[in-house]
Amino acid sequence: MERNDIFLQISQRENGMCEIIDIHTHILPETDDGARGIQESIQLIEQAAAQEITGMIATPHFSRHQSVSSLKTKLSTLREEVKKHNPDFQLYLGQENFYHEELTERLDQGEALTMAESRYVLVEFDPAVSYGQLMRGVRRLSEAGYWPILAHIERYFCLREHGLEEIFSLGCYLQMNFASLQGHWYQKDVRWCRKQVEEGRIQFLGTDLHRTDFRPPVITEAVKWLIHHINPEALEEMVHRNPVCKMKKYSKERIAWKMKKI
């Protein structure tokens, strides 16, 4: 099957286009360890657009040395440049927040960003974080009125040991990188990641793109696997409906989701 045929299957799910929205990207130029300049940002967007990604949330790493106003300026500049090449491509602003004790206060004060001005917060932890520390951080965000999305959950070894039921009960959503689904069934990590998707435990997929030569947006093989193993409605939720829900500022309702009982 050709690449375009794979994505055509997605686009024809529901009377037309089912856009893929990438909620985890380091697309802002000269901001973190992502795009090194605006031309590289444009190249990454063109590469993503060729794979039917029609919108992104820019999620630079939180930094005390990077002001929110500067991030907004960079997004505005990138939007203007993108319009010259792809006027329909949508860009929104968020942040990948490494969890720290002051995070809820910084979110309250607008010093750290939620996703597209919603209540959703993309949060990451050290991959070696203990299960108790991870749960405590997620619980604190939820109790403060935010809706945490745990970034690239495949990296947290404690979740493989303890499972995902408790973190779900705390009101946390789970994001997995497309790349973690690519590989062979006999690879232990790939098998674990695919199982979580098949059993309905993942609400968001993202590229976590950085640069053209490091973690570029390559999702063809992952999408091919998804097409053949995930029902159309569940796939559309992960790549389109759930991301769009976050980007609607007028929507204050959480994504409805129930974990499947195995």
Summary of the structure (lengths in Angstrom):
residues: 262
radius of gyration: 17.5
end to end distance: 32.7
largest distance: 49.9
contacts: 820
relative contact order: 0.16
helix: 43%
strand: 15%
